[in-house]
């Protein structure tokens, strides 16, 4: 083997070893209360979320009666599918939850509620929603998120 090739392979082996050792380092103990979701990963073993884990879990728990159409913990977005209460089959609701920050604060959460009513028993038409409805859902999510955080702190 030529000395140039041997030097190249030595440098390559040392760089690989250094990268492996560097990847093992770091602080694995998280003390931050607003740490990212530990259980969600990209599938390659690395954490991928940037939203508050308590807000995320509380949002899913609060809206668990609605069918989830899409949930993206990286973007902090939960979109439900249309839900029609069996007691009121001529109206249906859909919600969108936006988690905007990694902090557990009221301004880190936005809930949009959409409502439709059935017209002439066939077509659905958009209907107005009381603006307080979204705020009430936000408050319920925030209350549950605070409960989750306090339960983890107490443990």
C-alpha positions as CSV (number, residue, x, y, z in Angstrom):
1,X,0.0,0.0,0.0
2,X,1.3,3.4,-0.9
3,X,2.1,5.8,2.0
4,X,-0.4,8.3,0.7
5,X,-3.2,5.8,0.8
6,X,-2.2,4.6,4.3
7,X,-2.2,8.3,5.5
8,X,-5.7,8.8,4.0
9,X,-7.1,5.7,5.7
10,X,-5.5,6.7,9.1
11,X,-7.1,10.2,8.8
12,X,-10.4,8.7,7.8
13,X,-10.3,6.2,10.7
14,X,-9.4,9.0,13.2
15,X,-12.2,11.3,11.9
16,X,-14.7,8.5,12.2
17,X,-13.6,7.7,15.8
18,X,-13.8,11.4,16.7
19,X,-17.3,11.7,15.3
20,X,-18.4,8.6,17.2
21,X,-17.0,9.9,20.5
22,X,-18.5,13.4,19.9
23,X,-22.0,11.9,19.2
24,X,-21.9,10.0,22.5
25,X,-21.2,13.2,24.5
26,X,-23.7,15.7,25.7
27,X,-26.1,16.1,28.6
28,X,-28.7,13.4,28.5
29,X,-30.5,14.5,31.7
30,X,-33.1,17.2,30.9
31,X,-34.0,19.5,33.7
32,X,-36.0,22.0,31.6
33,X,-39.7,21.8,32.4
34,X,-40.5,22.7,28.8
35,X,-38.4,20.0,27.3
36,X,-39.5,18.5,23.9
37,X,-41.6,15.3,23.7
38,X,-39.2,12.5,24.6
39,X,-41.3,9.8,23.0
40,X,-41.7,11.2,19.5
41,X,-38.8,10.8,17.0
42,X,-38.2,11.1,13.4
43,X,-37.8,7.4,13.0
44,X,-34.0,7.7,13.0
45,X,-33.7,7.9,16.8
46,X,-33.4,11.7,17.1
47,X,-35.8,13.9,18.8
48,X,-37.7,16.1,16.4
49,X,-40.2,18.3,18.3
50,X,-40.0,21.9,19.3
51,X,-43.4,22.4,20.9
52,X,-44.3,22.3,24.6
53,X,-44.9,18.6,25.5
54,X,-47.6,19.5,28.1
55,X,-49.6,21.6,25.6
56,X,-49.3,18.8,23.0
57,X,-50.5,16.1,25.3
58,X,-53.2,18.3,26.8
59,X,-54.5,19.2,23.4
60,X,-54.8,15.6,22.3
61,X,-56.5,14.7,25.6
62,X,-58.9,17.6,25.5
63,X,-60.0,16.9,21.9
64,X,-59.9,13.1,22.2
65,X,-63.6,12.8,21.3
66,X,-62.9,14.3,17.9
67,X,-61.4,12.3,15.1
68,X,-57.9,13.5,14.4
69,X,-57.2,14.1,10.7
70,X,-53.6,15.3,11.1
71,X,-51.2,15.7,14.0
72,X,-47.8,17.1,13.5
73,X,-45.8,17.6,16.8
74,X,-42.9,19.2,14.9
75,X,-45.0,22.0,13.6
76,X,-47.3,22.0,16.6
77,X,-50.5,21.5,14.5
78,X,-53.5,19.3,15.3
79,X,-56.3,19.2,12.7
80,X,-59.5,17.3,13.5
81,X,-61.9,15.9,11.0
82,X,-65.5,16.9,11.0
83,X,-67.5,15.7,14.0
84,X,-71.2,15.5,14.2
85,X,-72.9,15.0,17.5
86,X,-75.5,12.2,17.3
87,X,-78.0,14.4,19.1
88,X,-77.5,17.2,16.5
89,X,-77.0,15.5,13.2
90,X,-77.6,18.6,11.2
91,X,-74.4,20.4,12.4
92,X,-70.8,19.4,12.6
93,X,-67.6,20.9,14.0
94,X,-63.9,20.9,13.1
95,X,-61.0,22.3,15.1
96,X,-57.5,23.3,14.5
97,X,-55.0,23.6,17.3
98,X,-51.7,25.6,16.8
99,X,-49.0,25.3,19.4
100,X,-46.8,28.2,18.7
101,X,-44.0,28.0,21.3
102,X,-42.1,25.6,23.6
103,X,-43.2,27.6,26.6
104,X,-46.3,26.8,28.7
105,X,-48.0,30.1,28.2
106,X,-51.5,31.2,27.1
107,X,-50.1,33.0,24.0
108,X,-48.4,29.8,22.9
109,X,-51.7,28.2,21.9
110,X,-54.4,29.1,19.3
111,X,-57.6,27.1,18.7
112,X,-59.8,27.7,15.7
113,X,-63.3,26.2,15.6
114,X,-65.3,25.7,12.4
115,X,-69.0,24.9,12.2
116,X,-71.2,23.8,9.4
117,X,-75.0,23.2,9.2
118,X,-76.8,21.0,6.8
119,X,-79.1,22.8,4.4
120,X,-82.1,21.0,3.0
121,X,-80.8,17.7,4.3
122,X,-78.1,17.5,1.7
123,X,-75.4,20.1,1.5
124,X,-73.2,21.6,4.3
125,X,-72.8,25.3,4.6
126,X,-70.5,27.3,6.8
127,X,-72.1,28.7,9.9
128,X,-70.9,31.2,12.5
129,X,-69.2,30.1,15.7
130,X,-69.3,31.9,19.0
131,X,-65.8,33.5,19.5
132,X,-65.8,32.3,23.1
133,X,-65.8,28.7,22.0
134,X,-62.2,28.8,20.8
135,X,-61.1,30.6,24.0
136,X,-63.0,28.0,26.2
137,X,-61.1,25.2,24.4
138,X,-57.8,27.0,24.8
139,X,-58.5,27.5,28.6
140,X,-59.4,23.8,28.9
141,X,-56.1,22.8,27.2
142,X,-54.1,25.2,29.3
143,X,-55.6,24.0,32.5
144,X,-54.9,20.3,31.6
145,X,-51.3,21.2,30.5
146,X,-50.7,22.8,33.9
147,X,-52.1,19.8,35.6
148,X,-49.8,17.5,33.6
149,X,-46.8,19.6,34.4
150,X,-47.5,19.7,38.1
151,X,-48.1,16.0,38.2
152,X,-44.6,15.4,36.7
153,X,-43.0,17.9,39.0
154,X,-44.6,16.2,42.0
155,X,-43.4,12.7,41.0
